[in-house]
Amino acid sequence: MANMLTRTDLLSLENYQEKRVAMRRDLMAHKSIRHISLGDHVGLYFEDRLTVQYQIQEMLRIERIFDRAGIEDELKAYNPLIPTGRNLKATMMIEYPNEVERRQALVQLKGIEDCVYISVGDGEQAQLFVDEDMDRTNDDKTAAVHFLRFEFSDSQLSSIKTGAGFVVGIKHSEYQAELRLSSGATFDSLVGDFD
């Protein structure tokens, strides 16, 4: 079970600044392994303790936060993105380089965040929770960024830990994509979230 981050896990602003270039390089390599493209326009970026720690360090640096209360606020905001051992957590990004095309797509893809799934073994889907911190979709369109949590049952976890692969996909009326994972660096990294 992943531990939540505390102040003692974070570097001071000065120490972080000195190590930032190397940490960023290592983090980008780590994040690339934990990224899944679903079709041409949707990316799932699976979070873990390392990605969240980096995000907090960056927020502290950008906002020049060094007081205890400010650091605790950042920890409180970002710790919920760390998997707990029974789930996977991902940032979903709808990615269109052209702004006009993106705006049109966000209207057409309204509700897409509720159509993402991970199925294990015989097709049983993990339970999906979307944007638990705040609603990001309105009556007219979806947002370009969503936060997803996939909760797995005991039997699903057992299947995954004994080698069963899983399928990550989207089934929306305007957008469908699917990717099977059963081996490789991405699969191994995500399965590591269940330790």
N, C-alpha and C positions, 0 to 999 in steps of 0.2 A: 504494500500500500504506500503510495507516494506521500511523502511528508510535505506539509504546507511550509512555505518559506517564512522565515522570521528575520528580524533586523540583523541578526548575527550572520545570516547567509549572504548579506549584501556588502559590497565594497563601499568605502567612503567615496565621495565624489572625486577626490584627488587620485586615489588608487584606481578607480574605474577609468578615469581619463588616461592614466598611464597604460592600462592594459586593454583599452577599448578596441584598438585596431585588430589585435590578435583574437580577442574574444568575439568580435563581429565576424571575422573570417571563419572561425570554428563554428559559430552559431549558424551562419548561412549554409555551411555544408550540412549541418545537422538538420536544419529546416528543409533543405531540398530533399532529404530522405523521407521526411514526414509530410510531403506535399503530394496530393493526388489531384490530377486534372480529370474532371468529368466533362467530356466533350471539349469544345473550343473555348467556352466562356465561363465555366465554373471551376473554381479551385477550392479544395478543402485543405486547410493548413492545420494539421493535428498538433495541439498544444501539449506540452509536458513541463516538468519542473524547470528544465533548462531554458525553454523558449519564454516562459513566464518570468524567470529571473532576469533574463536579458531585457525584456520589455519594461520591467520595473526599474532596472538600472538606467535605461534610456529615459524613462519619464522623470526620474530623479535628476538626471543630468540636464535635460531640456528645461525643466521647471525650476532648476536650482533648489531642490528640496533637500534640506539637510537636518531639519528638526525632527525630533522623535514622533510628534503627532502627524506630521506630513508623511513620513515614511510609513507609519502604521496605516494611514488612509490608503496609500498605494498598495500595501500588502492586502488590505481588506478588499480592495477593488479587483486585484488580479489573482489572488490565491484561488478563487472559485474556478479558474480555468485549468487548474492542475488535475489530471485524472486521479481517482481515488483507489484504483485497483479493480474496480468493477465496471469501469466505463471508459469511453474514448470521448475526448472533447476537441472540437474543431472550430476554427474560424472559417466560415464560408464566404468566399468573395466572388461576386458576379463581375466578370472582367471583360469590358469592351473598351478598346483604346480610343475609339471615336465617341466623343461626348454625346452627340445627337443620337447615334445608334444606341448608346448605353441608356439614355433616357427613355427611348422607345421600348427597349428590351425590358426595363424595370416595370413598365406598365404591362407588357405582354406576359411577363413572368411572375405576376403577383401570386403569392402563395407558394412559390417554388421551394421556399425554405421548409415547408411542411411535407414536401415530397421526396426528401432525401432519405435513404435507408442504408442500413448495413444488415445483410442477412447471413446467417451462419448455417453450415451443414445443409439440412433439408429445406432451407429457405425461411426458417423462423427469423423474423426481424427483431433487432434490438429495439427497445423502446426509445423513441426520439423525444427530446425536449428542446424547444427552440426559444432563443432570446429570453431567458429566464430573468434577466436583469431589467429589461424594458422592451416594449413592443416597438419593432422597427418597421412594420408594414402599416400603411394607412389604407383608406378606402380606394385610392387610385393606383398605388404602385407598391412594389416591394422595395426594400433597401438594397444597396450594393454589398453590404456586409451583415452577416448574421452569425450568432454564436450557437453552436449545436452541442448537445450532450446525448450520447448513445449509451443507454444502460443495458447491460447484458444479464441474462438469467444465469443461474448456477449451471444448468445444462449447456448453455451456449459457451460459457467460460471453460467448462470442462472439455468441450469439443475443440475449442480453439487451442487450449493448452496441450491437447493430444494430437495436434497437427491438422485439424480441419481448417480449411481456408474460409474466407468470407468474401462477400460481394458488396461493393459500395456502389450505390447508384442513385439516380434521380428519375422519377416517373411523373412528369408534369405534362399537361396537354400540349404545351408549346416547347418542351425540352426534355429529351430522354438521353440518358447515358449510363453506362455501367462498366465497372472494372472489377475483375476477379483477382484477389490476392491470396496466394498460398505459399509463397516463398520469396526470398530476396530481402534486400535491406529495408525496404519500406514495411513489408510484412513483419519482419523481425523486430523493427523498432516499435511498431504499434502493439505487437503482442507483449513487448516488454512493459507496456503500461498496465498490464494485468498482474504484475508481480507484487 
